[in-house]
């Protein structure tokens, strides 16, 4: 028969004592043994509530506690190889101070203790390290190191783990009677009571107590909520302005007298103004029978009452105790509730902390209120715009314009963005007027030269905010705009419109009456279109006099990039404009100097259609003369060079300028303003004109500008 050798004995003991499993094979590790094997324990050592231990490491009030302790070296052992878990390190190793009943990893591996060699918990001693393997007796709280590295000795030990602190032992028994059920009633039975169904020697005591406790709810009023569960508010206090949060500025006045938690610069606060401020009523809450109730302003009581059993209603400094009543009618032995608020508050300038505090049931939320020491709006010192390399230039009448997608940089210098408070977004806004040449852009804290938190009274320059020419909210086409800068603080906003003007064109096919594009005026439902005709009316240059002779063969395609002749009106920013503007000074992009142009200027457009006898000319704006012409139409001796006058009415028969005078307007004649002018060619039509051309010529004097133009047919 083989004997158990010492190695097998050690393996058996190690598996049973340290891991709680039975030995079956020396080749198995403890984790491979499948049969649980526990020591026989005394009744007083049994954990009654081990079923409440969480499946993974965690605390349960009254059952499992987390421990973070420093161990003391076992004085009877040399070389610091044994350490004792104690509650208070300074007390030493005593029966009362020792910690036992640590939860073993057999419940779950997450319950294994963690061992550290320093109080900061940075030097963990892992159980798998070769020279510092440790063994922990979870029952006695003894930590043992089999070997110690002499070059790196352990001088202090800290452990983290979980202990069972619940009840231990078995329920006591008495001969013949189990005490967890109700016994016999002396002199009667349980019948006839408020709670039915109790049976002697059958109903469990716990069930009976539970039913009685529930029945008491029918008689005892519900306890009032505590003050700590309620919120206090300040009517009129503002934390959001124009979709921006009100936040505390660097350098703001701080009255709070609070060293701990309070809003840091950049955190949201509430802005208040005025004197004799009042909060909302808070309540009802308890306990109205005991403790003190006070208004705390800047960590100092400014109104306080010592509560007693009875009505304590009244004004106490800044405290208005409005109601102090029992919520059980005349039976004041239960609860008293309170309703209170802060009144007559004159907050000092700067940041203030305000709440209601009850010494027993806690405090409301704290209101962080700023009464601003500066009440002025921002000041915009200057603003400007510069173009970037990312621009695309297009031309109209020789004047450069920015095309769609071009980028411009806006900048502004602003004082007063931050008082004791400031807004957390949209502090400086840039937009174009009178049209939106693209989406508005903003500078805000943390962008374009503004710090993440603004400093009180500090001037700032918002630099190089990128503005992109783009179709926006249906605003397409082109125009001339200026930059409007808007600076905001908690007191309001300031606006400044700059002197720089920006010309832009966003292209696309012209469809509506405006804006005016000299390369293509819309033509709709007019005569007969044939292949080779232009879809649009296009601009042509004619000599300087009012009704010049026309050589059709000399008409050349219009060059929008070329500098205009002095008598030609400019189409700039989507309008036909009489101009003597120097586009090389205050304009972006910089253009030609037209300051020396003629006092009378013209704009002529050419339409190519057959079978046009009546022509509608839709006009928005102002002008000083309007003529139409069919080049090549003969025998118009009554007018100059065949130009029919739209400012005079047609006489009703013949061809204007041939049989009758040159008036050609049907209905209301052109009067120089916004209208639709109908012109007739009498019994002739564009079918007899050279190349089926129709010419329309405007005269513009100082102040004239046509912002919309379209040609169309007349319904018959």
C-alpha positions as CSV (number, residue, x, y, z in Angstrom):
1,X,0.0,0.0,0.0
2,X,1.3,3.5,-1.0
3,X,1.6,6.2,1.6
4,X,0.8,9.8,1.2
5,X,4.0,11.7,0.9
6,X,4.6,15.2,2.3
7,X,4.1,16.9,-1.1
8,X,0.6,15.3,-1.4
9,X,-0.2,16.3,2.1
10,X,0.7,19.9,1.4
11,X,-1.3,19.8,-1.8
12,X,-4.4,18.4,0.0
13,X,-4.1,21.1,2.8
14,X,-3.4,23.9,0.4
15,X,-6.5,23.1,-1.8
16,X,-8.8,22.6,1.2
17,X,-7.8,25.5,3.4
18,X,-7.0,28.1,0.8
19,X,-9.4,27.3,-1.9
20,X,-12.2,25.3,-0.2
21,X,-12.0,22.3,-2.6
22,X,-11.3,18.6,-2.2
23,X,-8.0,17.0,-3.3
24,X,-8.4,14.4,-6.1
25,X,-5.2,14.5,-8.1
26,X,-1.8,16.1,-7.5
27,X,-1.5,17.1,-11.1
28,X,-4.5,19.4,-10.9
29,X,-4.4,23.0,-9.9
30,X,-6.7,24.2,-7.2
31,X,-8.9,25.8,-9.9
32,X,-9.3,22.5,-11.7
33,X,-10.6,20.7,-8.6
34,X,-14.4,20.6,-8.9
35,X,-15.6,19.4,-5.5
36,X,-16.2,22.0,-2.7
37,X,-14.9,21.0,0.7
38,X,-15.4,23.3,3.8
39,X,-14.3,23.1,7.4
40,X,-16.9,22.1,10.0
41,X,-17.8,25.4,11.7
42,X,-19.4,26.4,15.0
43,X,-22.9,27.8,14.8
44,X,-21.6,31.2,16.0
45,X,-19.3,31.4,12.9
46,X,-22.0,31.0,10.3
47,X,-22.8,34.0,8.2
48,X,-26.6,34.4,8.3
49,X,-26.8,36.7,5.3
50,X,-24.2,35.4,2.9
51,X,-27.0,35.1,0.3
52,X,-26.9,39.0,0.2
53,X,-23.3,39.1,-0.8
54,X,-23.2,40.5,-4.4
55,X,-22.3,38.1,-7.3
56,X,-19.4,40.5,-8.1
57,X,-17.5,42.6,-5.6
58,X,-19.6,45.3,-4.1
59,X,-20.8,46.8,-0.8
60,X,-24.2,46.1,0.8
61,X,-25.2,48.3,3.9
62,X,-25.1,46.2,7.0
63,X,-23.8,43.1,5.2
64,X,-20.7,43.8,3.1
65,X,-18.3,46.7,3.6
66,X,-15.4,47.8,1.5
67,X,-12.1,48.3,3.4
68,X,-9.1,50.4,2.5
69,X,-6.6,49.9,5.4
70,X,-3.0,49.9,6.4
71,X,-1.8,46.7,8.0
72,X,0.5,46.4,11.0
73,X,3.5,44.0,11.0
74,X,3.0,41.0,13.3
75,X,5.4,41.8,16.1
76,X,6.3,38.1,16.8
77,X,7.6,37.6,13.2
78,X,10.9,38.9,11.9
79,X,11.7,40.4,8.5
80,X,8.1,41.8,8.1
81,X,6.8,38.6,6.5
82,X,3.5,38.6,8.3
83,X,1.0,41.5,8.5
84,X,-2.3,41.9,10.5
85,X,-5.4,43.7,9.1
86,X,-6.5,46.3,11.6
87,X,-9.2,48.9,11.7
88,X,-7.2,51.9,13.0
89,X,-3.5,51.6,12.4
90,X,-2.5,53.8,15.4
91,X,-4.4,51.7,17.9
92,X,-2.2,48.7,17.3
93,X,-3.1,45.0,17.3
94,X,-5.9,44.3,19.8
95,X,-8.9,41.9,19.7
96,X,-11.3,44.8,19.1
97,X,-9.1,46.5,16.4
98,X,-8.4,43.4,14.3
99,X,-10.4,42.9,11.1
100,X,-11.6,39.4,10.2
101,X,-14.2,37.8,8.0
102,X,-12.9,39.0,4.6
103,X,-14.9,37.6,1.7
104,X,-13.0,34.9,-0.1
105,X,-12.5,34.8,-3.9
106,X,-14.4,31.6,-3.9
107,X,-17.5,33.8,-3.9
108,X,-16.1,35.5,-7.0
109,X,-12.6,36.2,-8.2
110,X,-13.3,39.9,-8.0
111,X,-13.3,39.6,-4.2
112,X,-9.5,38.8,-4.1
113,X,-7.8,41.4,-2.0
114,X,-5.3,43.9,-3.6
115,X,-2.0,44.5,-1.8
116,X,0.0,47.7,-2.1
117,X,3.4,48.8,-0.7
118,X,2.5,52.5,-0.5
119,X,-0.4,54.7,0.7
120,X,-0.9,56.2,-2.8
121,X,-1.7,52.7,-4.1
122,X,0.8,53.1,-7.0
123,X,3.1,50.1,-6.0
124,X,0.8,47.0,-6.2
125,X,2.2,43.7,-5.2
126,X,0.8,41.2,-7.6
127,X,0.2,37.7,-6.3
128,X,1.9,36.3,-9.4
129,X,5.2,38.1,-8.9
130,X,8.1,35.6,-8.5
131,X,9.7,36.9,-5.4
132,X,6.8,38.4,-3.5
133,X,4.1,35.7,-3.6
134,X,1.7,36.3,-0.7
135,X,-1.0,34.3,1.0
136,X,-3.9,35.9,2.7
137,X,-6.0,34.2,5.4
138,X,-9.5,35.7,4.6
139,X,-10.9,34.4,7.9
140,X,-8.3,35.8,10.3
141,X,-7.0,38.8,8.2
142,X,-3.4,37.7,8.3
143,X,-1.2,38.5,5.2
144,X,1.9,36.4,4.8
145,X,4.9,36.8,2.4
146,X,6.9,33.5,2.1
147,X,10.0,35.4,0.9
148,X,11.1,39.0,0.9
149,X,13.4,40.7,-1.6
150,X,16.3,41.9,0.5
151,X,17.1,44.5,-2.1
152,X,13.6,45.9,-2.0
153,X,12.2,45.2,1.5
154,X,8.5,45.8,2.3
155,X,8.2,48.5,5.0
156,X,4.5,49.2,4.8
157,X,1.5,47.3,3.5
158,X,-2.0,48.5,2.4
159,X,-4.9,46.3,1.3
160,X,-8.2,46.8,-0.4
161,X,-11.0,44.2,0.0
162,X,-14.4,43.4,1.2
163,X,-15.6,42.1,4.7
164,X,-18.7,40.4,5.8
165,X,-20.2,42.5,8.7
166,X,-23.7,41.0,8.8
167,X,-25.2,38.9,11.6
168,X,-23.6,35.5,12.4
169,X,-24.9,32.4,14.1
170,X,-28.1,30.3,14.1
171,X,-31.6,31.4,15.3
172,X,-31.9,30.1,18.9
173,X,-34.6,27.4,19.6
174,X,-36.6,26.6,22.7
175,X,-38.0,23.2,23.6
176,X,-41.2,22.6,21.8
177,X,-41.9,26.1,20.4
178,X,-40.5,27.9,17.4
179,X,-40.4,31.6,18.1
180,X,-40.9,32.9,14.5
181,X,-44.7,32.4,14.7
182,X,-47.4,34.1,16.8
183,X,-48.3,32.3,20.1
184,X,-51.6,31.9,21.7
185,X,-53.6,35.0,22.6
186,X,-54.2,35.4,26.4
187,X,-58.0,35.6,26.9
188,X,-59.3,35.3,23.4
189,X,-58.1,35.2,19.8
190,X,-57.0,37.5,16.9
191,X,-60.5,37.9,15.5
192,X,-62.2,41.3,15.4
193,X,-59.1,43.4,14.9
194,X,-58.3,46.0,12.2
195,X,-56.0,43.6,10.5
196,X,-57.7,40.2,9.9
197,X,-56.2,36.8,9.3
198,X,-53.8,36.3,12.2
199,X,-53.7,32.6,13.3
200,X,-52.1,31.4,16.6
201,X,-48.9,29.3,16.1
202,X,-49.2,29.7,12.3
203,X,-48.8,33.3,11.2
204,X,-45.2,34.4,11.1
205,X,-44.2,37.2,13.4
206,X,-42.5,39.0,10.4
207,X,-45.8,38.8,8.4
208,X,-47.8,40.1,11.3
209,X,-45.5,43.1,11.8
210,X,-45.5,43.8,8.1
211,X,-49.3,43.9,8.0
212,X,-49.6,46.1,11.1
213,X,-47.0,48.5,9.7
214,X,-48.9,48.8,6.4
215,X,-52.2,49.3,8.3
216,X,-50.6,52.2,10.2
217,X,-50.3,54.0,6.9
218,X,-54.1,54.5,7.0
219,X,-53.8,56.5,10.2
220,X,-50.4,58.2,10.1
221,X,-50.0,61.0,7.6
222,X,-47.2,60.8,5.1
223,X,-44.1,62.5,6.3
224,X,-43.4,65.8,4.4
225,X,-40.5,66.0,2.0
226,X,-37.3,67.6,3.2
227,X,-36.0,71.0,2.3
228,X,-33.1,69.3,0.5
229,X,-35.6,67.9,-2.1
230,X,-36.9,71.3,-3.1
231,X,-35.7,74.0,-5.5
232,X,-35.6,77.7,-4.9
233,X,-35.9,80.2,-7.7
234,X,-35.4,83.9,-8.2
235,X,-38.2,85.4,-10.5
236,X,-36.6,87.7,-13.1
237,X,-33.2,86.0,-12.9
238,X,-31.9,85.3,-16.4
239,X,-29.4,82.5,-17.3
240,X,-30.0,82.6,-21.1
241,X,-30.0,85.6,-23.4
242,X,-30.5,85.3,-27.2
243,X,-29.9,81.6,-27.1
244,X,-26.6,82.1,-25.3
245,X,-25.8,81.1,-21.7
246,X,-24.9,83.8,-19.2
247,X,-21.5,82.8,-17.7
248,X,-19.1,84.2,-15.1
249,X,-16.2,86.4,-16.4
250,X,-12.6,86.3,-15.3
251,X,-12.1,89.0,-12.8
252,X,-15.7,89.2,-11.7
253,X,-16.4,90.4,-8.1
254,X,-16.8,87.4,-5.8
255,X,-19.0,88.0,-2.7
256,X,-19.7,84.4,-1.9
257,X,-17.2,83.8,1.0
258,X,-17.1,80.2,-0.2
259,X,-13.8,78.4,-0.5
260,X,-15.2,75.1,-1.8
261,X,-17.5,74.5,-4.8
262,X,-18.7,77.5,-6.6
263,X,-19.0,78.5,-10.3
264,X,-15.6,79.0,-11.9
265,X,-15.2,81.7,-14.7
266,X,-17.0,80.3,-17.7
267,X,-19.7,78.5,-15.7
268,X,-23.3,79.4,-16.0
269,X,-24.8,81.9,-13.5
270,X,-28.0,83.9,-13.3
271,X,-28.2,87.7,-13.9
272,X,-30.4,89.8,-11.6
273,X,-31.1,93.5,-11.5
274,X,-32.7,95.9,-9.0
275,X,-33.3,95.9,-5.3
276,X,-35.8,94.3,-2.8
277,X,-35.5,91.0,-4.6
278,X,-37.6,88.0,-3.5
279,X,-37.4,84.3,-4.2
280,X,-40.3,82.0,-4.9
281,X,-41.9,80.3,-1.9
282,X,-40.4,76.9,-1.1
283,X,-42.5,74.2,0.5
284,X,-44.3,72.6,2.2
285,X,-41.4,70.8,3.8
286,X,-40.5,69.4,7.3
287,X,-39.5,69.4,10.0
288,X,-41.3,72.4,11.4
289,X,-40.9,71.3,15.0
290,X,-37.2,71.4,15.5
291,X,-34.0,72.9,14.2
292,X,-33.3,76.3,12.7
293,X,-34.4,77.7,9.4
294,X,-32.3,80.5,7.8
295,X,-31.7,82.4,4.6
296,X,-28.0,82.0,3.7
297,X,-26.6,84.8,1.6
298,X,-22.9,84.5,0.8
299,X,-22.3,81.9,3.5
300,X,-23.9,84.2,6.1
301,X,-27.3,84.0,7.7
302,X,-29.4,87.1,6.9
303,X,-32.6,85.7,8.4
304,X,-33.1,82.9,11.0
305,X,-35.7,81.3,13.2
306,X,-35.4,78.7,15.9
307,X,-38.3,76.3,15.3
308,X,-40.5,75.1,18.1
309,X,-43.6,72.9,18.3
310,X,-46.3,75.4,17.2
311,X,-46.8,78.2,14.8
312,X,-43.5,80.1,14.1
313,X,-44.8,82.1,11.1
314,X,-43.4,85.6,10.6
315,X,-40.7,87.8,9.1
316,X,-37.2,87.2,10.4
317,X,-34.7,89.5,8.7
318,X,-34.6,88.4,5.1
319,X,-36.6,85.2,5.9
320,X,-40.4,85.1,5.3
321,X,-41.8,82.0,7.1
322,X,-45.2,82.1,5.5
323,X,-46.8,78.9,6.9
324,X,-46.0,76.7,9.8
325,X,-48.9,74.2,10.2
326,X,-49.6,70.6,11.2
327,X,-50.6,68.4,8.3
328,X,-52.6,66.1,10.6
329,X,-55.4,68.5,11.6
330,X,-55.6,69.1,15.3
331,X,-53.3,66.2,16.0
332,X,-50.0,68.0,16.2
333,X,-48.2,64.9,17.5
334,X,-47.2,63.9,13.9
335,X,-45.6,66.5,11.6
336,X,-45.5,70.2,11.0
337,X,-44.7,71.7,7.6
338,X,-43.2,74.9,6.6
339,X,-43.4,77.3,3.6
340,X,-40.8,80.0,3.3
341,X,-38.9,82.3,1.0
342,X,-36.2,85.0,1.0
343,X,-37.4,88.6,0.8
344,X,-36.1,92.2,0.7
345,X,-32.7,91.2,-0.8
346,X,-30.3,93.9,-1.9
347,X,-27.5,91.9,-3.4
348,X,-24.0,93.4,-3.6
349,X,-22.5,93.9,-7.0
350,X,-20.8,90.8,-8.3
351,X,-21.3,87.0,-7.7
352,X,-23.6,86.0,-4.8
353,X,-24.7,82.6,-3.3
354,X,-28.2,82.3,-2.0
355,X,-30.2,79.3,-0.5
356,X,-32.5,78.3,2.3
357,X,-31.1,76.0,5.0
358,X,-32.8,73.8,7.6
359,X,-30.4,72.4,10.2
360,X,-32.2,69.0,10.2
361,X,-33.5,68.4,6.7
362,X,-30.8,70.1,4.6
363,X,-30.7,72.9,2.1
364,X,-32.2,73.9,-1.2
365,X,-30.2,74.3,-4.3
366,X,-27.8,77.3,-4.3
367,X,-28.7,80.2,-6.6
368,X,-25.6,81.7,-8.1
369,X,-26.7,85.3,-8.8
370,X,-24.7,88.1,-10.4
371,X,-25.7,91.7,-10.0
372,X,-23.6,93.2,-12.7
373,X,-21.3,96.1,-11.7
374,X,-21.3,97.3,-15.3
375,X,-24.6,98.0,-17.1
376,X,-23.4,99.4,-20.4
377,X,-23.5,97.8,-23.8
378,X,-20.4,96.9,-25.8
379,X,-18.5,99.5,-27.9
380,X,-17.4,98.6,-31.4
381,X,-14.1,100.5,-32.1
382,X,-13.6,99.5,-35.7
383,X,-14.5,96.9,-38.2
384,X,-13.1,95.9,-41.6
385,X,-13.2,93.3,-44.4
386,X,-10.3,91.9,-46.5
387,X,-10.4,89.3,-49.2
388,X,-8.6,86.0,-49.0
389,X,-6.7,84.1,-51.7
390,X,-9.8,81.9,-52.0
391,X,-11.8,84.3,-54.2
392,X,-13.2,84.0,-57.7
393,X,-13.7,87.3,-59.6
394,X,-16.4,87.8,-62.2
395,X,-17.1,91.1,-63.9
396,X,-20.1,93.3,-64.8
397,X,-19.6,96.6,-66.6
398,X,-15.9,96.4,-66.0
399,X,-16.4,96.2,-62.2
400,X,-15.1,93.1,-60.5
401,X,-17.5,91.1,-58.3
402,X,-16.9,88.2,-56.0
403,X,-18.4,85.0,-57.3
404,X,-20.2,82.3,-55.3
405,X,-17.9,80.5,-53.0
406,X,-15.5,83.4,-52.5
407,X,-14.3,84.0,-49.0
408,X,-13.8,87.3,-47.2
409,X,-12.3,87.8,-43.7
410,X,-14.2,90.1,-41.3
411,X,-12.6,91.6,-38.2
412,X,-13.7,94.0,-35.4
413,X,-12.3,95.6,-32.3
414,X,-14.8,95.5,-29.4
415,X,-14.7,96.8,-25.8
416,X,-17.1,95.8,-23.1
417,X,-18.0,92.2,-24.3
418,X,-17.4,91.0,-20.7
419,X,-18.7,92.7,-17.5
420,X,-18.9,90.5,-14.4
421,X,-20.7,88.2,-16.8
422,X,-20.6,87.5,-20.5
423,X,-22.4,85.3,-23.1
424,X,-20.9,82.0,-24.1
425,X,-21.6,82.3,-27.8
426,X,-22.4,84.7,-30.7
427,X,-20.6,87.5,-29.0
428,X,-19.6,89.3,-32.2
429,X,-21.8,88.8,-35.3
430,X,-21.1,89.8,-38.9
431,X,-23.8,90.1,-41.5
432,X,-24.2,91.9,-44.8
433,X,-26.9,94.5,-45.5
434,X,-29.2,95.3,-47.2
435,X,-28.9,91.8,-48.6
436,X,-27.6,88.5,-47.1
437,X,-24.7,87.7,-49.4
438,X,-24.2,84.5,-47.3
439,X,-24.9,83.1,-43.9
440,X,-24.1,85.3,-40.9
441,X,-20.9,84.4,-39.0
442,X,-19.9,84.8,-35.4
443,X,-16.9,85.1,-33.1
444,X,-17.4,83.4,-29.7
445,X,-15.2,82.5,-26.7
446,X,-12.4,80.2,-27.8
447,X,-12.4,81.3,-31.4
448,X,-11.0,84.0,-33.7
449,X,-8.9,85.7,-31.1
450,X,-11.3,85.5,-28.2
451,X,-10.2,83.5,-25.2
452,X,-12.2,80.5,-23.9
453,X,-13.4,82.7,-21.0
454,X,-13.6,86.4,-21.4
455,X,-12.1,88.8,-18.9
456,X,-14.0,91.7,-17.3
457,X,-13.4,95.1,-19.0
458,X,-10.9,93.6,-21.4
459,X,-11.1,94.8,-25.0
460,X,-10.8,92.2,-27.7
461,X,-10.2,92.0,-31.4
462,X,-12.2,89.3,-33.3
463,X,-9.9,88.4,-36.1
464,X,-10.4,86.9,-39.6
465,X,-13.9,85.4,-39.3
466,X,-14.4,83.6,-42.6
467,X,-17.5,84.8,-44.6
468,X,-18.5,82.8,-47.7
469,X,-20.5,84.3,-50.6
470,X,-23.3,81.7,-51.0
471,X,-27.0,81.3,-51.9
472,X,-28.8,81.8,-48.6
473,X,-32.5,81.7,-47.7
474,X,-33.6,82.1,-51.3
475,X,-31.4,85.2,-51.8
476,X,-29.7,84.5,-55.1
477,X,-28.2,86.6,-57.8
478,X,-25.9,89.5,-56.9
479,X,-25.7,92.8,-55.1
480,X,-23.7,95.5,-53.4
481,X,-23.6,95.2,-49.6
482,X,-21.8,96.5,-46.6
483,X,-20.8,94.7,-43.4
484,X,-22.8,95.2,-40.2
485,X,-21.1,94.2,-37.0
486,X,-23.2,93.4,-33.9
487,X,-21.5,93.0,-30.5
488,X,-23.5,91.5,-27.6
489,X,-23.1,91.4,-23.9
490,X,-25.5,90.7,-21.1
491,X,-26.8,94.3,-21.1
492,X,-27.7,94.3,-24.8
493,X,-26.2,94.8,-28.3
494,X,-24.5,97.5,-30.3
495,X,-24.5,97.7,-34.1
496,X,-22.0,99.3,-36.5
497,X,-22.3,99.4,-40.3
498,X,-18.9,99.8,-42.0
499,X,-18.1,102.0,-44.9
500,X,-16.6,99.3,-47.1
501,X,-18.8,98.0,-49.9
502,X,-18.7,94.5,-51.4
503,X,-19.9,93.7,-54.9
504,X,-20.8,90.1,-55.5
505,X,-22.4,88.0,-58.3
506,X,-23.5,84.4,-57.7
507,X,-24.2,83.5,-61.3
508,X,-26.8,81.0,-62.5
509,X,-29.4,81.4,-65.2
510,X,-31.5,84.6,-64.8
511,X,-35.2,83.9,-64.3
512,X,-36.8,86.6,-62.3
513,X,-37.1,90.3,-62.9
514,X,-34.2,91.0,-60.5
515,X,-31.3,91.2,-59.9
516,X,-30.2,92.6,-63.3
517,X,-27.5,90.7,-65.2
518,X,-26.3,92.6,-68.2
519,X,-25.2,89.4,-69.9
520,X,-28.7,87.9,-69.8
521,X,-32.1,89.7,-69.2
522,X,-35.0,87.2,-69.0
523,X,-37.3,87.0,-72.0
524,X,-40.5,85.0,-71.7
525,X,-43.5,84.2,-74.0
526,X,-42.3,86.7,-76.6
527,X,-42.8,86.1,-80.4
528,X,-41.1,83.1,-82.0
529,X,-37.7,81.8,-81.0
530,X,-35.6,80.1,-83.6
531,X,-32.3,78.2,-83.4
532,X,-29.4,80.6,-83.3
533,X,-31.3,83.3,-81.4
534,X,-30.2,84.2,-77.9
535,X,-32.5,83.0,-75.1
536,X,-31.9,86.2,-73.3
537,X,-31.8,89.9,-74.0
538,X,-28.1,91.0,-74.1
539,X,-26.5,94.3,-73.7
540,X,-25.0,96.2,-76.6
541,X,-23.0,99.5,-76.8
542,X,-24.2,102.3,-79.0
543,X,-22.9,105.8,-79.6
544,X,-23.4,108.5,-77.0
545,X,-26.3,110.5,-78.3
546,X,-29.9,109.8,-77.2
547,X,-31.2,108.3,-80.4
548,X,-28.1,107.1,-82.3
549,X,-28.0,105.5,-85.7
550,X,-27.5,101.8,-85.6
551,X,-25.2,99.7,-87.8
552,X,-26.3,96.1,-87.0
553,X,-23.2,94.8,-88.6
554,X,-21.1,96.8,-86.1
555,X,-22.9,95.4,-83.0
556,X,-20.3,93.4,-81.0
557,X,-20.8,90.9,-78.1
558,X,-20.8,92.7,-74.8
559,X,-17.5,92.5,-72.8
560,X,-18.5,92.6,-69.1
561,X,-14.8,92.7,-68.2
562,X,-14.0,95.8,-70.3
563,X,-14.0,99.3,-68.8
564,X,-17.2,101.2,-69.8
565,X,-17.3,104.1,-72.2
566,X,-18.1,107.3,-70.3
567,X,-21.7,107.5,-71.6
568,X,-22.6,103.9,-70.6
569,X,-24.4,103.2,-67.3
570,X,-22.9,100.5,-65.1
571,X,-24.6,97.3,-64.0
572,X,-23.1,96.8,-60.6
573,X,-24.4,94.7,-57.7
574,X,-27.5,93.6,-59.8
575,X,-28.7,97.1,-60.8
576,X,-28.4,99.3,-63.8
577,X,-27.0,102.4,-62.2
578,X,-26.1,106.0,-63.2
579,X,-22.7,106.1,-61.6
580,X,-19.7,108.4,-61.0
581,X,-18.3,106.0,-58.4
582,X,-14.7,105.4,-57.7
583,X,-14.6,101.6,-57.3
584,X,-10.9,101.6,-56.5
585,X,-11.2,103.1,-53.0
586,X,-13.9,101.8,-50.6
587,X,-15.0,98.7,-52.6
588,X,-14.1,95.0,-52.5
589,X,-13.0,93.8,-54.9
590,X,-11.2,97.0,-56.0
591,X,-12.3,98.2,-59.5
592,X,-12.1,101.0,-62.0
593,X,-12.5,104.7,-61.3
594,X,-15.8,105.9,-62.9
595,X,-15.8,109.3,-61.2
596,X,-15.3,111.1,-64.5
597,X,-18.2,109.5,-66.4
598,X,-20.7,111.6,-68.4
599,X,-23.7,113.3,-66.7
600,X,-26.1,111.4,-69.0
601,X,-25.7,107.7,-69.3
602,X,-27.4,104.9,-71.3
603,X,-28.0,101.2,-71.2
604,X,-29.2,99.4,-74.4
605,X,-30.4,95.8,-74.7
606,X,-31.0,93.6,-77.8
607,X,-33.7,91.0,-78.2
608,X,-33.9,88.5,-81.1
609,X,-37.4,87.1,-81.8
610,X,-39.8,86.9,-84.8
611,X,-43.4,88.0,-85.0
612,X,-43.2,90.5,-82.1
613,X,-45.8,93.3,-82.5
614,X,-46.3,94.1,-78.8
615,X,-43.6,94.1,-76.2
616,X,-44.0,94.2,-72.4
617,X,-41.1,95.9,-70.6
618,X,-41.2,95.1,-66.8
619,X,-39.2,97.6,-64.8
620,X,-38.4,98.0,-61.2
621,X,-36.5,101.2,-60.2
622,X,-36.0,104.7,-61.7
623,X,-34.9,106.0,-65.1
624,X,-35.2,109.2,-67.3
625,X,-36.0,107.9,-70.8
626,X,-37.1,104.8,-72.7
627,X,-37.1,104.0,-76.4
628,X,-37.5,100.9,-78.6
629,X,-36.3,100.3,-82.2
630,X,-36.7,97.7,-85.0
631,X,-33.4,98.0,-86.9
632,X,-33.9,98.2,-90.7
633,X,-37.6,99.4,-90.4
634,X,-37.9,102.0,-93.2
635,X,-39.8,105.3,-93.6
636,X,-39.9,106.5,-90.0
637,X,-39.2,110.1,-90.9
638,X,-41.2,111.5,-88.0
639,X,-38.6,110.3,-85.4
640,X,-34.9,110.3,-85.1
641,X,-33.1,107.2,-86.4
642,X,-36.3,105.0,-85.9
643,X,-36.3,105.2,-82.1
644,X,-40.0,105.0,-80.9
645,X,-40.7,106.8,-77.6
646,X,-42.2,104.7,-74.8
647,X,-42.9,107.8,-72.6
648,X,-45.6,108.9,-75.1
649,X,-48.7,107.1,-76.1
650,X,-49.4,105.4,-79.4
651,X,-52.0,107.3,-81.5
652,X,-53.9,104.2,-82.3
653,X,-53.1,103.6,-86.0
654,X,-50.2,103.3,-88.4
655,X,-46.6,102.7,-87.5
656,X,-45.1,105.0,-84.9
657,X,-42.8,107.6,-86.6
658,X,-44.1,106.7,-90.1
659,X,-47.8,107.7,-90.4
660,X,-48.1,109.1,-86.9
661,X,-45.8,110.6,-84.3
662,X,-43.3,108.5,-82.5
663,X,-45.2,107.6,-79.3
664,X,-45.5,103.8,-78.9
665,X,-46.9,103.2,-75.4
666,X,-50.1,101.3,-75.1
667,X,-52.0,102.0,-71.9
668,X,-50.0,103.9,-69.3
669,X,-46.9,105.5,-70.9
670,X,-43.5,105.1,-69.2
671,X,-43.2,107.6,-66.4
672,X,-39.7,106.7,-65.1
673,X,-40.7,104.5,-62.3
674,X,-41.6,100.8,-61.5
675,X,-44.2,99.6,-63.9
676,X,-44.8,97.3,-66.9
677,X,-44.6,99.4,-70.1
678,X,-46.3,97.9,-73.2
679,X,-44.8,99.1,-76.5
680,X,-46.4,98.6,-80.0
681,X,-44.8,98.6,-83.5
682,X,-48.2,99.4,-85.1
683,X,-48.9,97.1,-88.0
684,X,-45.2,96.1,-88.3
685,X,-43.4,93.5,-86.3
686,X,-39.9,92.2,-85.6
687,X,-40.3,89.9,-88.5
688,X,-39.3,92.8,-90.8
689,X,-36.4,94.0,-88.7
690,X,-32.8,93.2,-89.6
691,X,-32.0,89.8,-88.1
692,X,-35.3,90.0,-86.2
693,X,-33.7,92.4,-83.7
694,X,-35.5,94.6,-81.1
695,X,-33.5,97.3,-79.3
696,X,-34.5,98.7,-76.0
697,X,-32.7,101.8,-74.7
698,X,-32.8,103.5,-71.3
699,X,-31.5,106.9,-70.3
700,X,-30.3,107.4,-66.8
701,X,-29.6,110.7,-65.0
702,X,-28.1,111.3,-61.6
703,X,-29.9,109.2,-58.9
704,X,-31.4,106.8,-61.4
705,X,-31.1,103.0,-60.9
706,X,-33.0,100.1,-62.3
707,X,-33.0,97.1,-60.0
708,X,-35.3,94.8,-62.0
709,X,-35.8,94.2,-65.7
710,X,-37.7,91.6,-67.8
711,X,-39.2,91.4,-71.3
712,X,-42.3,89.4,-72.2
713,X,-45.0,89.0,-74.7
714,X,-48.5,90.4,-74.5
715,X,-51.5,88.0,-74.1
716,X,-54.1,88.7,-76.8
